[in-house]
Amino acid sequence: MKIIEELCDYIDDEIGDASKYAKMALEVRDEYPELASTCFRLSQEEMGHMQSLHNDVEKIILDYRSKVGEPPAPMQAVYDYFHRKSIEKAKEAKILQQMFRE
């Protein structure tokens, strides 16, 4: 399904933005603590957006399964690829967020 591929791209964008904000928060923490707090909050919000989109993708897949059956192998392969990629990138963003908390 094209919609799943598009949503996976959006998820990737949200994770990337979360990492960017977390990195900036770390970089400016000492000199600009208020900006660092803002960037950290934005990073967390981006991860929330990512989770919302991920939940919607899961719902689309579940709805498809209940109406049609198992997704075609190519569709599932695309989702699996993007999902694995997103998990790795999300880990990196969470590590950066944790570094800011310390």
Biopython code that builds the backbone (N, CA, C, O; Angstrom):
import numpy as np
from Bio.PDB.StructureBuilder import StructureBuilder

atoms = [
    (1, "MET", "N", (0.836, -1.191, 0.000)),
    (1, "MET", "CA", (0.000, 0.000, 0.000)),
    (1, "MET", "C", (0.874, 1.244, 0.000)),
    (1, "MET", "O", (1.828, 1.355, 0.769)),
    (2, "LYS", "N", (0.539, 2.138, -0.845)),
    (2, "LYS", "CA", (1.291, 3.391, -0.965)),
    (2, "LYS", "C", (1.222, 4.199, 0.326)),
    (2, "LYS", "O", (2.211, 4.824, 0.710)),
    (3, "ILE", "N", (0.086, 4.200, 0.998)),
    (3, "ILE", "CA", (-0.085, 4.998, 2.216)),
    (3, "ILE", "C", (0.893, 4.560, 3.308)),
    (3, "ILE", "O", (1.411, 5.396, 4.048)),
    (4, "ILE", "N", (1.143, 3.276, 3.408)),
    (4, "ILE", "CA", (2.081, 2.778, 4.425)),
    (4, "ILE", "C", (3.485, 3.263, 4.112)),
    (4, "ILE", "O", (4.211, 3.695, 5.008)),
    (5, "GLU", "N", (3.866, 3.195, 2.861)),
    (5, "GLU", "CA", (5.192, 3.672, 2.472)),
    (5, "GLU", "C", (5.335, 5.167, 2.774)),
    (5, "GLU", "O", (6.368, 5.604, 3.280)),
    (6, "GLU", "N", (4.320, 5.930, 2.470)),
    (6, "GLU", "CA", (4.358, 7.372, 2.734)),
    (6, "GLU", "C", (4.425, 7.662, 4.235)),
    (6, "GLU", "O", (5.192, 8.521, 4.669)),
    (7, "LEU", "N", (3.631, 6.955, 5.017)),
    (7, "LEU", "CA", (3.666, 7.148, 6.466)),
    (7, "LEU", "C", (5.007, 6.742, 7.054)),
    (7, "LEU", "O", (5.489, 7.372, 7.995)),
    (8, "CYS", "N", (5.612, 5.696, 6.507)),
    (8, "CYS", "CA", (6.940, 5.296, 6.970)),
    (8, "CYS", "C", (7.962, 6.395, 6.695)),
    (8, "CYS", "O", (8.867, 6.615, 7.499)),
    (9, "ASP", "N", (7.824, 7.075, 5.579)),
    (9, "ASP", "CA", (8.707, 8.216, 5.302)),
    (9, "ASP", "C", (8.496, 9.323, 6.327)),
    (9, "ASP", "O", (9.460, 9.925, 6.800)),
    (10, "TYR", "N", (7.247, 9.590, 6.670)),
    (10, "TYR", "CA", (6.952, 10.617, 7.683)),
    (10, "TYR", "C", (7.528, 10.219, 9.040)),
    (10, "TYR", "O", (8.069, 11.053, 9.765)),
    (11, "ILE", "N", (7.404, 8.949, 9.368)),
    (11, "ILE", "CA", (7.957, 8.451, 10.632)),
    (11, "ILE", "C", (9.468, 8.686, 10.662)),
    (11, "ILE", "O", (10.020, 9.133, 11.668)),
    (12, "ASP", "N", (10.111, 8.382, 9.563)),
    (12, "ASP", "CA", (11.549, 8.596, 9.456)),
    (12, "ASP", "C", (11.898, 10.078, 9.647)),
    (12, "ASP", "O", (12.873, 10.407, 10.323)),
    (13, "ASP", "N", (11.105, 10.959, 9.056)),
    (13, "ASP", "CA", (11.322, 12.397, 9.215)),
    (13, "ASP", "C", (11.184, 12.819, 10.674)),
    (13, "ASP", "O", (11.994, 13.600, 11.172)),
    (14, "GLU", "N", (10.174, 12.314, 11.354)),
    (14, "GLU", "CA", (9.946, 12.678, 12.761)),
    (14, "GLU", "C", (11.119, 12.225, 13.632)),
    (14, "GLU", "O", (11.566, 12.959, 14.513)),
    (15, "ILE", "N", (11.605, 11.029, 13.384)),
    (15, "ILE", "CA", (12.750, 10.521, 14.158)),
    (15, "ILE", "C", (13.987, 11.366, 13.878)),
    (15, "ILE", "O", (14.736, 11.706, 14.795)),
    (16, "GLY", "N", (14.196, 11.702, 12.614)),
    (16, "GLY", "CA", (15.334, 12.544, 12.260)),
    (16, "GLY", "C", (15.277, 13.898, 12.946)),
    (16, "GLY", "O", (16.290, 14.397, 13.437)),
    (17, "ASP", "N", (14.086, 14.491, 12.979)),
    (17, "ASP", "CA", (13.929, 15.778, 13.654)),
    (17, "ASP", "C", (14.152, 15.638, 15.158)),
    (17, "ASP", "O", (14.748, 16.514, 15.785)),
    (18, "ALA", "N", (13.681, 14.557, 15.726)),
    (18, "ALA", "CA", (13.893, 14.326, 17.165)),
    (18, "ALA", "C", (15.382, 14.259, 17.473)),
    (18, "ALA", "O", (15.833, 14.806, 18.480)),
    (19, "SER", "N", (16.141, 13.602, 16.623)),
    (19, "SER", "CA", (17.591, 13.517, 16.823)),
    (19, "SER", "C", (18.251, 14.885, 16.681)),
    (19, "SER", "O", (19.131, 15.239, 17.465)),
    (20, "LYS", "N", (17.826, 15.647, 15.686)),
    (20, "LYS", "CA", (18.400, 16.985, 15.478)),
    (20, "LYS", "C", (18.178, 17.861, 16.708)),
    (20, "LYS", "O", (19.100, 18.528, 17.179)),
    (21, "TYR", "N", (16.953, 17.855, 17.221)),
    (21, "TYR", "CA", (16.661, 18.671, 18.401)),
    (21, "TYR", "C", (17.441, 18.196, 19.625)),
    (21, "TYR", "O", (17.932, 19.011, 20.406)),
    (22, "ALA", "N", (17.553, 16.892, 19.789)),
    (22, "ALA", "CA", (18.293, 16.365, 20.944)),
    (22, "ALA", "C", (19.778, 16.718, 20.845)),
    (22, "ALA", "O", (20.407, 17.066, 21.845)),
    (23, "LYS", "N", (20.329, 16.628, 19.641)),
    (23, "LYS", "CA", (21.731, 17.004, 19.457)),
    (23, "LYS", "C", (21.942, 18.473, 19.795)),
    (23, "LYS", "O", (22.900, 18.829, 20.481)),
    (24, "MET", "N", (21.049, 19.317, 19.313)),
    (24, "MET", "CA", (21.188, 20.736, 19.599)),
    (24, "MET", "C", (21.062, 20.994, 21.098)),
    (24, "MET", "O", (21.802, 21.807, 21.653)),
    (25, "ALA", "N", (20.142, 20.316, 21.743)),
    (25, "ALA", "CA", (19.981, 20.479, 23.191)),
    (25, "ALA", "C", (21.285, 20.163, 23.911)),
    (25, "ALA", "O", (21.677, 20.875, 24.836)),
    (26, "LEU", "N", (21.949, 19.109, 23.493)),
    (26, "LEU", "CA", (23.231, 18.742, 24.101)),
    (26, "LEU", "C", (24.304, 19.789, 23.815)),
    (26, "LEU", "O", (25.097, 20.132, 24.692)),
    (27, "GLU", "N", (24.321, 20.288, 22.594)),
    (27, "GLU", "CA", (25.353, 21.246, 22.190)),
    (27, "GLU", "C", (25.239, 22.586, 22.919)),
    (27, "GLU", "O", (26.253, 23.217, 23.216)),
    (28, "VAL", "N", (24.008, 23.021, 23.208)),
    (28, "VAL", "CA", (23.819, 24.362, 23.782)),
    (28, "VAL", "C", (23.472, 24.332, 25.268)),
    (28, "VAL", "O", (23.220, 25.375, 25.870)),
    (29, "ARG", "N", (23.459, 23.153, 25.851)),
    (29, "ARG", "CA", (23.012, 22.983, 27.237)),
    (29, "ARG", "C", (23.693, 23.941, 28.212)),
    (29, "ARG", "O", (23.017, 24.540, 29.049)),
    (30, "ASP", "N", (24.983, 24.094, 28.126)),
    (30, "ASP", "CA", (25.699, 24.924, 29.091)),
    (30, "ASP", "C", (25.541, 26.416, 28.817)),
    (30, "ASP", "O", (25.350, 27.209, 29.739)),
    (31, "GLU", "N", (25.621, 26.789, 27.553)),
    (31, "GLU", "CA", (25.586, 28.211, 27.213)),
    (31, "GLU", "C", (24.165, 28.780, 27.149)),
    (31, "GLU", "O", (23.938, 29.931, 27.522)),
    (32, "TYR", "N", (23.214, 27.976, 26.678)),
    (32, "TYR", "CA", (21.831, 28.428, 26.515)),
    (32, "TYR", "C", (20.873, 27.399, 27.111)),
    (32, "TYR", "O", (20.202, 26.681, 26.369)),
    (33, "PRO", "N", (20.802, 27.318, 28.427)),
    (33, "PRO", "CA", (19.989, 26.263, 29.049)),
    (33, "PRO", "C", (18.498, 26.338, 28.691)),
    (33, "PRO", "O", (17.837, 25.304, 28.588)),
    (34, "GLU", "N", (17.975, 27.529, 28.505)),
    (34, "GLU", "CA", (16.550, 27.634, 28.143)),
    (34, "GLU", "C", (16.310, 27.090, 26.735)),
    (34, "GLU", "O", (15.341, 26.369, 26.499)),
    (35, "LEU", "N", (17.196, 27.438, 25.805)),
    (35, "LEU", "CA", (17.104, 26.898, 24.449)),
    (35, "LEU", "C", (17.277, 25.382, 24.469)),
    (35, "LEU", "O", (16.580, 24.663, 23.754)),
    (36, "ALA", "N", (18.197, 24.908, 25.283)),
    (36, "ALA", "CA", (18.413, 23.462, 25.397)),
    (36, "ALA", "C", (17.142, 22.768, 25.868)),
    (36, "ALA", "O", (16.779, 21.714, 25.347)),
    (37, "SER", "N", (16.469, 23.351, 26.846)),
    (37, "SER", "CA", (15.214, 22.763, 27.342)),
    (37, "SER", "C", (14.151, 22.753, 26.260)),
    (37, "SER", "O", (13.410, 21.781, 26.115)),
    (38, "THR", "N", (14.077, 23.843, 25.498)),
    (38, "THR", "CA", (13.110, 23.905, 24.397)),
    (38, "THR", "C", (13.402, 22.830, 23.366)),
    (38, "THR", "O", (12.496, 22.127, 22.918)),
    (39, "CYS", "N", (14.674, 22.701, 22.988)),
    (39, "CYS", "CA", (15.050, 21.697, 21.989)),
    (39, "CYS", "C", (14.759, 20.279, 22.488)),
    (39, "CYS", "O", (14.300, 19.426, 21.728)),
    (40, "PHE", "N", (15.027, 20.042, 23.759)),
    (40, "PHE", "CA", (14.754, 18.724, 24.317)),
    (40, "PHE", "C", (13.249, 18.431, 24.295)),
    (40, "PHE", "O", (12.832, 17.326, 23.946)),
    (41, "ARG", "N", (12.453, 19.412, 24.663)),
    (41, "ARG", "CA", (10.992, 19.242, 24.639)),
    (41, "ARG", "C", (10.521, 18.964, 23.213)),
    (41, "ARG", "O", (9.683, 18.091, 22.992)),
    (42, "LEU", "N", (11.063, 19.709, 22.246)),
    (42, "LEU", "CA", (10.691, 19.482, 20.849)),
    (42, "LEU", "C", (11.095, 18.091, 20.388)),
    (42, "LEU", "O", (10.366, 17.445, 19.636)),
    (43, "SER", "N", (12.242, 17.635, 20.832)),
    (43, "SER", "CA", (12.685, 16.285, 20.501)),
    (43, "SER", "C", (11.689, 15.250, 21.011)),
    (43, "SER", "O", (11.334, 14.307, 20.303)),
    (44, "GLN", "N", (11.249, 15.440, 22.238)),
    (44, "GLN", "CA", (10.259, 14.513, 22.805)),
    (44, "GLN", "C", (8.945, 14.569, 22.030)),
    (44, "GLN", "O", (8.313, 13.539, 21.796)),
    (45, "GLU", "N", (8.538, 15.765, 21.636)),
    (45, "GLU", "CA", (7.295, 15.902, 20.868)),
    (45, "GLU", "C", (7.400, 15.191, 19.520)),
    (45, "GLU", "O", (6.451, 14.546, 19.072)),
    (46, "GLU", "N", (8.557, 15.315, 18.884)),
    (46, "GLU", "CA", (8.749, 14.625, 17.602)),
    (46, "GLU", "C", (8.631, 13.115, 17.762)),
    (46, "GLU", "O", (8.062, 12.439, 16.905)),
    (47, "MET", "N", (9.165, 12.590, 18.850)),
    (47, "MET", "CA", (9.032, 11.156, 19.100)),
    (47, "MET", "C", (7.565, 10.789, 19.350)),
    (47, "MET", "O", (7.124, 9.697, 18.992)),
    (48, "GLY", "N", (6.830, 11.690, 19.954)),
    (48, "GLY", "CA", (5.391, 11.465, 20.126)),
    (48, "GLY", "C", (4.672, 11.425, 18.783)),
    (48, "GLY", "O", (3.783, 10.602, 18.572)),
    (49, "HIS", "N", (5.064, 12.324, 17.875)),
    (49, "HIS", "CA", (4.480, 12.312, 16.528)),
    (49, "HIS", "C", (4.796, 10.987, 15.838)),
    (49, "HIS", "O", (3.940, 10.376, 15.198)),
    (50, "MET", "N", (6.051, 10.564, 15.987)),
    (50, "MET", "CA", (6.464, 9.296, 15.388)),
    (50, "MET", "C", (5.596, 8.155, 15.905)),
    (50, "MET", "O", (5.139, 7.314, 15.130)),
    (51, "GLN", "N", (5.373, 8.129, 17.198)),
    (51, "GLN", "CA", (4.584, 7.044, 17.782)),
    (51, "GLN", "C", (3.138, 7.075, 17.291)),
    (51, "GLN", "O", (2.546, 6.027, 17.032)),
    (52, "SER", "N", (2.572, 8.270, 17.162)),
    (52, "SER", "CA", (1.205, 8.395, 16.651)),
    (52, "SER", "C", (1.100, 7.853, 15.231)),
    (52, "SER", "O", (0.170, 7.113, 14.910)),
    (53, "LEU", "N", (2.051, 8.223, 14.387)),
    (53, "LEU", "CA", (2.043, 7.724, 13.007)),
    (53, "LEU", "C", (2.255, 6.209, 12.960)),
    (53, "LEU", "O", (1.617, 5.511, 12.172)),
    (54, "HIS", "N", (3.145, 5.715, 13.801)),
    (54, "HIS", "CA", (3.383, 4.272, 13.864)),
    (54, "HIS", "C", (2.106, 3.536, 14.267)),
    (54, "HIS", "O", (1.769, 2.504, 13.686)),
    (55, "ASN", "N", (1.402, 4.067, 15.255)),
    (55, "ASN", "CA", (0.137, 3.451, 15.678)),
    (55, "ASN", "C", (-0.869, 3.411, 14.534)),
    (55, "ASN", "O", (-1.600, 2.434, 14.376)),
    (56, "ASP", "N", (-0.903, 4.484, 13.732)),
    (56, "ASP", "CA", (-1.819, 4.519, 12.594)),
    (56, "ASP", "C", (-1.440, 3.488, 11.543)),
    (56, "ASP", "O", (-2.318, 2.852, 10.960)),
    (57, "VAL", "N", (-0.152, 3.312, 11.294)),
    (57, "VAL", "CA", (0.288, 2.298, 10.333)),
    (57, "VAL", "C", (-0.127, 0.911, 10.828)),
    (57, "VAL", "O", (-0.632, 0.095, 10.058)),
    (58, "GLU", "N", (0.090, 0.656, 12.109)),
    (58, "GLU", "CA", (-0.298, -0.639, 12.674)),
    (58, "GLU", "C", (-1.809, -0.869, 12.513)),
    (58, "GLU", "O", (-2.245, -1.979, 12.207)),
    (59, "LYS", "N", (-2.588, 0.179, 12.721)),
    (59, "LYS", "CA", (-4.039, 0.055, 12.578)),
    (59, "LYS", "C", (-4.421, -0.247, 11.127)),
    (59, "LYS", "O", (-5.291, -1.080, 10.873)),
    (60, "ILE", "N", (-3.779, 0.422, 10.190)),
    (60, "ILE", "CA", (-4.055, 0.172, 8.773)),
    (60, "ILE", "C", (-3.753, -1.283, 8.432)),
    (60, "ILE", "O", (-4.525, -1.933, 7.726)),
    (61, "ILE", "N", (-2.647, -1.786, 8.927)),
    (61, "ILE", "CA", (-2.275, -3.180, 8.659)),
    (61, "ILE", "C", (-3.284, -4.146, 9.295)),
    (61, "ILE", "O", (-3.702, -5.118, 8.666)),
    (62, "LEU", "N", (-3.668, -3.870, 10.540)),
    (62, "LEU", "CA", (-4.666, -4.730, 11.197)),
    (62, "LEU", "C", (-6.004, -4.694, 10.471)),
    (62, "LEU", "O", (-6.642, -5.732, 10.296)),
    (63, "ASP", "N", (-6.434, -3.506, 10.047)),
    (63, "ASP", "CA", (-7.681, -3.381, 9.291)),
    (63, "ASP", "C", (-7.600, -4.161, 7.979)),
    (63, "ASP", "O", (-8.552, -4.840, 7.594)),
    (64, "TYR", "N", (-6.463, -4.060, 7.299)),
    (64, "TYR", "CA", (-6.266, -4.781, 6.055)),
    (64, "TYR", "C", (-6.383, -6.284, 6.291)),
    (64, "TYR", "O", (-7.046, -6.996, 5.537)),
    (65, "ARG", "N", (-5.725, -6.751, 7.354)),
    (65, "ARG", "CA", (-5.766, -8.190, 7.665)),
    (65, "ARG", "C", (-7.187, -8.663, 7.957)),
    (65, "ARG", "O", (-7.588, -9.747, 7.532)),
    (66, "SER", "N", (-7.940, -7.848, 8.679)),
    (66, "SER", "CA", (-9.297, -8.274, 9.031)),
    (66, "SER", "C", (-10.233, -8.266, 7.827)),
    (66, "SER", "O", (-11.186, -9.044, 7.782)),
    (67, "LYS", "N", (-9.975, -7.404, 6.858)),
    (67, "LYS", "CA", (-10.853, -7.292, 5.687)),
    (67, "LYS", "C", (-10.411, -8.171, 4.525)),
    (67, "LYS", "O", (-11.249, -8.749, 3.833)),
    (68, "VAL", "N", (-9.090, -8.280, 4.299)),
    (68, "VAL", "CA", (-8.567, -8.918, 3.094)),
    (68, "VAL", "C", (-7.759, -10.171, 3.395)),
    (68, "VAL", "O", (-7.722, -11.101, 2.589)),
    (69, "GLY", "N", (-7.120, -10.195, 4.540)),
    (69, "GLY", "CA", (-6.215, -11.287, 4.870)),
    (69, "GLY", "C", (-4.800, -10.754, 4.964)),
    (69, "GLY", "O", (-4.583, -9.546, 5.058)),
    (70, "GLU", "N", (-3.852, -11.651, 4.939)),
    (70, "GLU", "CA", (-2.451, -11.246, 5.066)),
    (70, "GLU", "C", (-2.050, -10.342, 3.898)),
    (70, "GLU", "O", (-2.454, -10.574, 2.758)),
    (71, "PRO", "N", (-1.254, -9.314, 4.190)),
    (71, "PRO", "CA", (-0.790, -8.437, 3.113)),
    (71, "PRO", "C", (0.096, -9.205, 2.137)),
    (71, "PRO", "O", (0.738, -10.184, 2.517)),
    (72, "PRO", "N", (0.131, -8.768, 0.892)),
    (72, "PRO", "CA", (1.032, -9.410, -0.069)),
    (72, "PRO", "C", (2.478, -9.295, 0.419)),
    (72, "PRO", "O", (2.841, -8.339, 1.105)),
    (73, "ALA", "N", (3.274, -10.264, 0.059)),
    (73, "ALA", "CA", (4.670, -10.305, 0.513)),
    (73, "ALA", "C", (5.435, -9.019, 0.200)),
    (73, "ALA", "O", (6.175, -8.540, 1.059)),
    (74, "PRO", "N", (5.287, -8.435, -1.004)),
    (74, "PRO", "CA", (6.035, -7.204, -1.271)),
    (74, "PRO", "C", (5.628, -6.050, -0.338)),
    (74, "PRO", "O", (6.477, -5.266, 0.086)),
    (75, "MET", "N", (4.341, -5.950, -0.024)),
    (75, "MET", "CA", (3.866, -4.910, 0.878)),
    (75, "MET", "C", (4.444, -5.124, 2.274)),
    (75, "MET", "O", (4.904, -4.178, 2.915)),
    (76, "GLN", "N", (4.418, -6.352, 2.733)),
    (76, "GLN", "CA", (4.956, -6.664, 4.056)),
    (76, "GLN", "C", (6.459, -6.423, 4.098)),
    (76, "GLN", "O", (6.987, -5.963, 5.110)),
    (77, "ALA", "N", (7.149, -6.732, 3.003)),
    (77, "ALA", "CA", (8.598, -6.529, 2.949)),
    (77, "ALA", "C", (8.948, -5.048, 3.048)),
    (77, "ALA", "O", (9.903, -4.681, 3.732)),
    (78, "VAL", "N", (8.186, -4.203, 2.376)),
    (78, "VAL", "CA", (8.422, -2.759, 2.449)),
    (78, "VAL", "C", (8.228, -2.282, 3.880)),
    (78, "VAL", "O", (9.053, -1.541, 4.416)),
    (79, "TYR", "N", (7.141, -2.707, 4.487)),
    (79, "TYR", "CA", (6.886, -2.295, 5.868)),
    (79, "TYR", "C", (7.986, -2.795, 6.806)),
    (79, "TYR", "O", (8.488, -2.038, 7.637)),
    (80, "ASP", "N", (8.356, -4.055, 6.673)),
    (80, "ASP", "CA", (9.390, -4.630, 7.544)),
    (80, "ASP", "C", (10.707, -3.868, 7.404)),
    (80, "ASP", "O", (11.384, -3.604, 8.398)),
    (81, "TYR", "N", (11.066, -3.518, 6.176)),
    (81, "TYR", "CA", (12.300, -2.774, 5.944)),
    (81, "TYR", "C", (12.252, -1.415, 6.654)),
    (81, "TYR", "O", (13.168, -1.066, 7.398)),
    (82, "PHE", "N", (11.196, -0.665, 6.422)),
    (82, "PHE", "CA", (11.076, 0.657, 7.041)),
    (82, "PHE", "C", (10.987, 0.551, 8.554)),
    (82, "PHE", "O", (11.521, 1.391, 9.279)),
    (83, "HIS", "N", (10.313, -0.482, 9.022)),
    (83, "HIS", "CA", (10.153, -0.644, 10.467)),
    (83, "HIS", "C", (11.505, -0.903, 11.135)),
    (83, "HIS", "O", (11.811, -0.293, 12.159)),
    (84, "ARG", "N", (12.305, -1.789, 10.575)),
    (84, "ARG", "CA", (13.647, -2.062, 11.129)),
    (84, "ARG", "C", (14.512, -0.808, 11.115)),
    (84, "ARG", "O", (15.210, -0.511, 12.085)),
    (85, "LYS", "N", (14.457, -0.081, 10.012)),
    (85, "LYS", "CA", (15.227, 1.158, 9.885)),
    (85, "LYS", "C", (14.780, 2.174, 10.939)),
    (85, "LYS", "O", (15.613, 2.837, 11.558)),
    (86, "SER", "N", (13.493, 2.293, 11.137)),
    (86, "SER", "CA", (12.958, 3.239, 12.118)),
    (86, "SER", "C", (13.351, 2.862, 13.540)),
    (86, "SER", "O", (13.654, 3.733, 14.355)),
    (87, "ILE", "N", (13.346, 1.586, 13.834)),
    (87, "ILE", "CA", (13.725, 1.138, 15.179)),
    (87, "ILE", "C", (15.163, 1.551, 15.485)),
    (87, "ILE", "O", (15.445, 2.035, 16.581)),
    (88, "GLU", "N", (16.056, 1.370, 14.548)),
    (88, "GLU", "CA", (17.456, 1.734, 14.758)),
    (88, "GLU", "C", (17.614, 3.241, 14.936)),
    (88, "GLU", "O", (18.331, 3.697, 15.827)),
    (89, "LYS", "N", (16.945, 4.002, 14.090)),
    (89, "LYS", "CA", (17.049, 5.461, 14.198)),
    (89, "LYS", "C", (16.408, 5.969, 15.492)),
    (89, "LYS", "O", (16.899, 6.921, 16.099)),
    (90, "ALA", "N", (15.328, 5.342, 15.905)),
    (90, "ALA", "CA", (14.664, 5.749, 17.154)),
    (90, "ALA", "C", (15.563, 5.474, 18.349)),
    (90, "ALA", "O", (15.589, 6.253, 19.302)),
    (91, "LYS", "N", (16.299, 4.369, 18.304)),
    (91, "LYS", "CA", (17.247, 4.063, 19.385)),
    (91, "LYS", "C", (18.266, 5.182, 19.523)),
    (91, "LYS", "O", (18.574, 5.620, 20.632)),
    (92, "GLU", "N", (18.789, 5.644, 18.392)),
    (92, "GLU", "CA", (19.774, 6.722, 18.406)),
    (92, "GLU", "C", (19.186, 7.995, 19.012)),
    (92, "GLU", "O", (19.835, 8.655, 19.824)),
    (93, "ALA", "N", (17.967, 8.340, 18.623)),
    (93, "ALA", "CA", (17.327, 9.543, 19.159)),
    (93, "ALA", "C", (17.116, 9.411, 20.662)),
    (93, "ALA", "O", (17.325, 10.371, 21.404)),
    (94, "LYS", "N", (16.707, 8.239, 21.114)),
    (94, "LYS", "CA", (16.478, 8.025, 22.546)),
    (94, "LYS", "C", (17.774, 8.079, 23.341)),
    (94, "LYS", "O", (17.788, 8.546, 24.480)),
    (95, "ILE", "N", (18.858, 7.605, 22.747)),
    (95, "ILE", "CA", (20.159, 7.697, 23.412)),
    (95, "ILE", "C", (20.545, 9.162, 23.596)),
    (95, "ILE", "O", (21.021, 9.551, 24.662)),
    (96, "LEU", "N", (20.342, 9.968, 22.568)),
    (96, "LEU", "CA", (20.648, 11.400, 22.669)),
    (96, "LEU", "C", (19.779, 12.056, 23.742)),
    (96, "LEU", "O", (20.262, 12.878, 24.520)),
    (97, "GLN", "N", (18.504, 11.693, 23.779)),
    (97, "GLN", "CA", (17.610, 12.252, 24.801)),
    (97, "GLN", "C", (18.087, 11.848, 26.201)),
    (97, "GLN", "O", (18.083, 12.662, 27.124)),
    (98, "GLN", "N", (18.489, 10.608, 26.342)),
    (98, "GLN", "CA", (18.966, 10.144, 27.640)),
    (98, "GLN", "C", (20.238, 10.880, 28.046)),
    (98, "GLN", "O", (20.414, 11.212, 29.218)),
    (99, "MET", "N", (21.112, 11.131, 27.101)),
    (99, "MET", "CA", (22.333, 11.879, 27.396)),
    (99, "MET", "C", (21.993, 13.268, 27.925)),
    (99, "MET", "O", (22.678, 13.779, 28.812)),
    (100, "PHE", "N", (20.953, 13.874, 27.395)),
    (100, "PHE", "CA", (20.559, 15.209, 27.872)),
    (100, "PHE", "C", (20.028, 15.144, 29.289)),
    (100, "PHE", "O", (20.262, 16.050, 30.089)),
    (101, "ARG", "N", (19.317, 14.077, 29.599)),
    (101, "ARG", "CA", (18.737, 13.935, 30.945)),
    (101, "ARG", "C", (19.806, 13.771, 32.015)),
    (101, "ARG", "O", (19.581, 14.124, 33.173)),
    (102, "GLU", "N", (20.968, 13.239, 31.645)),
    (102, "GLU", "CA", (22.016, 12.931, 32.629)),
    (102, "GLU", "C", (22.763, 14.160, 33.076)),
    (102, "GLU", "O", (23.672, 14.064, 33.900)),
]
sb = StructureBuilder()
sb.init_structure("model")
sb.init_model(0)
sb.init_chain("A")
sb.init_seg("    ")
for serial, (resi, resn, name, xyz) in enumerate(atoms, 1):
    if name == "N":
        sb.init_residue(resn, " ", resi, " ")
    sb.init_atom(name, np.array(xyz, "f"), 0.0, 1.0, " ", f" {name:<3s}", serial, name[0])
structure = sb.get_structure()
